[in-house]
Amino acid sequence: MGSVSSATEKNNGVVGFLEHLVPVLMSIYLFLNPFPHTTSIKEICSYLALAIVLGLWAAKKKRIRVDTPLMRALFAFLVWGVITIPFAVDKSNTVHDVYSHLIRYMLFYIILINYFNTEKRLNWLVWLIIISSLVFICWSLYYYYFMLDNSFTRRLSTGRMGALAQASIHIIGFVALFASMLSLKQIFCTRDIRARIFLIVCIFFAVTAIFLTQSRGIIIALFFSSIMLLFVKKKILLPVVVVLLVLLVWYTPVKKRFALQKIMKDPRITIYQTMSNIVRDYPVTGIGFGMESYSKLDPAKYVEKLKHPVKKKRRGRKRWAFIGDPHNWAVGLLVRTGVVGLSLYLLVIFSFFKMAVQVVKARGTARHREWGGFSIVCFTGFLVFGLFEPIFTHIIEGLMFSLFAMLTIAWRLDDEKPAVGINDSDKTGSAVMAD
């Protein structure tokens, strides 16, 4: 009996260790997510975590819950992506990207919602992303403007900066935007003065990075998200913040980016014209989910249809300015997955907002309900950002699916909590704040 009991305790100890190892591995992955040249470490952490999760599930040591409205919508979109593979113009790249940009991050989402499924771990997840983003932003600013000695009038990151080769403008901008929104949320949720000072510093560096990118899309998304969040939380600060942001645009080099002449010369105009013609040729299934499918299209077929005067070649052989990523998630999905694919992705968006509204109306504490409002604001900012910049890249997808997971965890925590009575509300709120 003693040996059996000892073996059981040893087995339980191994299982417990593995269950605690998964959040550690995923934390390392999330912290390194925005940093370039860390792919090997991230791959090791993510696949080792996945192997442990699948092993524990197969051994019936850990139950995996996957049934959420958001997961069902994502699965429907995935199924359509698989169905379109035979019709793709670049089948091998479509197969690769269906796994790399869909299946992989859906598994990432499943791990997060099952292993960060408590109030404390959810809070840890938020702080982890904030700290990671702050380190990444400060490192980017220091490297580009001090080590490379670039002028502050020059746009932060060109995508061709050696050590920052993978940290292009839209990546730095979105990381900063997401960090600023998370920091604002935490400011409203904490009473610790030291934490608030740290979060204000984070917002300062994030907003600085956003304006230094001089990206119209990122700045518009910042305006939109900040106004929405302050309208919900602190209406009294809304005029001050709006005036401050307008002054920042007016008195910085960003102003030139919003000049009408600059906008009219934007190459996106020719890209959108071309995309409309491609949609006519591939209306139902699209050209394929693969990100490189654009390069398989024949430029000569579409060049004569352009009305815009810009018809310059890009760098490289047969790379035309009017065929490429449209820098717009709706147009991109319409071209790559057809009308059906775009409709299914709109279902993903609807499912997200529906869950967020359910959290807003939850019976839990005010702090818990704030997750719903924050998720709506943050995802809206993400969608606005995606109307001007490419969003289906690994770093941004990692943050997007982290947001999906955070909302899902909050949504599930509400289901698991008992209803809060009138007499218990203050006590429950105090308990949550103590955590």
C-alpha angles and dihedrals in degrees: 000000000000093000092048091049091048092050091049092051091048091050091049089048091054091047091049092049092050092048090054092043093061095064089046092053092045090048090055089048093050094046092052094040098104096040120098122228094029096100096116094053092046092049092050092049096045097045094042089051090048092049091051092047093049091045094052090046093049090049089050091239096121130034115222117208115200106153108110130133089247093051091050091053092047090050091052090052090048092051090053090049089055092046091055094054095093089052096046120117088221107033098176093051091046091053089049095049095044086061099035098045102028117020094038094052093042087058088046088053092049092052093049096049091049101042102033093045100128132080092249095048091046089053090048089052091055094048091045092057092045094052093043091050093048092052091047093048094047091046091050092049093047095046097046102039103029108025094038091034096225121167117255088236089067119090114261109255126356095201089248104080105119104235090031095046092127095041101085126170098270093048095051089043096051094044088052092046093050092046092050092051093048090048092051090051092051092049089059091047102048134066095190107115093206091053091049092051090050091049092049089053089050091051090049093055092041094052090044090054091047093055093043090057086059088208113158093205095052093046092048089050090050091052092047096046095043093049092048094048095046092045088058098039112021114014090170090066094047099090092045094051093044092051091046093051092047090051091049090054093044098048100039133069087262088083091074090056090062095051112124092231090054092050094049091055093051111128089223088081092065091041092054091049090052093045091056090055092047091052089056089056096044106026102150110032100018124215093297136284092263113114091220094054091101091067091059093061120098109247093199090063092061106027095084092052093062118108095185114093094227105099102146125145120245124227113291135034116315093350108142127195093230099053115068144076105334092216089232122101095209095048091041094052092045090054096041101039104018129228092311093052093049090049091052092049089052085055088056089053092047091050091051094051092044091055090046092053089049089055091049089054092043123134093231130094125307089250090056093047090053088073089071095053093043092050091052092050095044096046091046088054089049092053093047090049089050092057088070107024137043111264104173095089125116099252094048092043089052090056093042093053089045087058089048089052095047092053091046092051091050090046091052094044088059091054091050096048122088117240113278112235126212093257094045100048097089093046092049092048091051091050092052092048089051090057 
